[in-house]
Amino acid sequence: MAQSINLSRQRTQSRWWLKLLRQIGFFLILLLAWEGLARSGIWPSFLFVGPIDVATSLFSNLQSGVLLTAILTSVSRLAVGYFTSAVLGISLGLFIGLNRYAKETLGSLVLGLQALPSVCWIPLALLWFGLSENAMYYVVIMGALFSIILGVEAGVRHTPPVYLKAARNMGAKGLNLAFFVVLPAALPSIIVGLKQGWTFAWRSLMAAELLYVTVSLGGLLEESRQNIEISQMFSVMVVIIIVGILIDSFIFSPLERTVRTRWGFDQ
Amino acid sequence: MRVQIMNEDRISLINEREDQSNTIAVSIRGVSKTFVSTRKIVQALHPVDLEVATGEFVCFLGPSGCGKSTLLSIIAGLEEASSGSVWANGKKVKGPGTDRIQLFQEAALFPWLDVQHNVEFGLKQIGIPAKKRREIAQKFIERVHLTGFERSYVHQLSGGMRQRAAIARALAIDPEILLMDEPFGALDALTRDRLHVEVESIWSQTRKTILFVTHNVREAVALGDRVIVFAPRPGRIVEEFKIDLPRPRHLEDHNLVDKAAEILQVLKAGMIDSEEESLRGPIH
């Protein structure tokens, strides 16, 4: 019995290594093909460059510090806006989830606004706040807000009634009940909303930064277009992807995993 | 154990209460429950009268849909009666209160808290300071034999351990009355037997009033001083049995088996009645 358990564990481990190997192989071939295409001369070199040129541009921008400044600017805009959005979204979501009248009125408004793609807030932001930091924050806030509200509201609505019964029985009521029982009980769904909110916010921030050209990730992209610096454009796109993956895998995925296991969804 | 969280005022209150032993813990007068939806009216519970003495262990026995859990929720103050009133410890029940703590089949432990903080939850609500809370929780975790699992989360516990933790959480609040709604219904037979022994010993040491809802006849006979038999459609009390068997009781004891068989007859008769009734159509 024990032996068979060992065997199956070894097999999943070797599968995991094989999977990684296959992935590395795939990307190696992709890079080689990309470099080959770039050198084939099908497209002019100011429109299409290979991974070696992209990497060179990436390192020179890293060395000059431009890239780091750009990353910090974009990520701090995201962080400030997103944090504001989360505070607003969680409070509003709780209110809508707990109050029937708020759900009927405010809830339907939120549902309607969620249907608006988040980049559509950019023109309004620029009109109201001009080309400024505030416009960037506004775009991030509006990008994430409705997903967060709806996630919280759904979580509150689907809270197992038995938690509320037990908590009320033990004397919890009012804000205490809302913040120490309803909110944590709704966490699995809140995290789904938070996660969707950040991807929306990140996308619309990048779009907004194309218009408000400063040393930011979106700004560098737009600058590369104006100067026709294709290798910088590619390298910034790669950086945007990497930042996205890092935020997801260091913040949201671990959060989601912890909650899912602790709430017993992964058993 | 009570002294732990008491100041002098409360101790004198307790003494007063203990002086009047043989008092009534729960008094149910004409309590009924009717659910009204747009399509139909369902009488979940016919008007019920019942009194439970302080320190008594009473089992509500019946099939699903007989209103036994509804009655328990009404006593807990978590559901409102359609008519009648419930008096607990001399006070009219108007909502949930920490003098009556309910335990659920799902244990209802909070998955975002570890065992320690689950047990502390009720104490936190009444504003007991952190250090005191820790001590009290520790004591009751030990009482239900969960020492070493203080930092465990719900998903790491077995079904039986979850119920133990839920019992510790209820006892920590020191309620006069424990309302147990099929707490062991989802457990395997061996675990259930062990928890019976544990509940019985907690009951005999603390002398708390326990109302225990179950659909398991032998469970009811093994635990109860009194077994109230319910029948469904409409939910109602059909008969009650006093169980005088000596404690601790054993499920294999033939006296217990005989009593269980006798009660089972009544239970079955009640169900057949209501089946015939529902065949003849609803009576209005």
Interface residues (C-beta under 8 A of the other chain):
Chain A: P160 V162 Y163 K165 A166 A167 R168 N169 M170 G171 A172 N176 V181 P184 A185 L187 T261 R262 W263 G264 Q267
Chain B: S73 A76 G77 L78 P96 G97 T98 R100 I101 Q102 F104 E106 A108 F110 P111 W112 F121 G122 Q125 I126 Y153 V154 H155 R169 I173
